Amino acid sequence: METCVLPSPIGWIQLVGDEYGLISVKVLDEDPIRGQKIPEVLSEAATQIKSYFNKELYQFDLLLNPEGTDFEKKVWSVLQTIPYGKTMSYLDVSKLLGNPKAIRAVARANGKNPLWIIIPCHRVVGSDGSLTGYAGGLYRKEWLLTHEGAIQQQSLF
């Protein structure tokens, strides 16, 4: 298993993966490993993450290998269908899974997503459009959605 850390506008992005795919993407408040080189197995993921933040990439195309239950993987699969710049509610996701009453289970699976940004859990909002829960903090969720154009930045003037 290989690891690397990249700078980004929302914090340090930690990538973990191996020859079978990307295992996790986390956003950290500080770089825990200074001066590290990007391992070959993570180079494409690093390139695509950088392109995403530069608004040059709108859909990731990477080999993914997240650990989770079958249900979590089904939820994460639905999340990958949410287009760049769009949002979907937890209810919408549960309906796509064929169980409109599974909203809480969907929210739990969303919160356990180990591949932030790549599997776009930030694109899931409350039924009223509110920004609800995000493991990396709501300010990061708002930043990502603003970056993608899903929400408009509010002006103070």
Summary of the structure (lengths in Angstrom):
residues: 157
radius of gyration: 15.5
end to end distance: 49.0
largest distance: 50.3
contacts: 431
relative contact order: 0.15
helix: 34%
strand: 18%
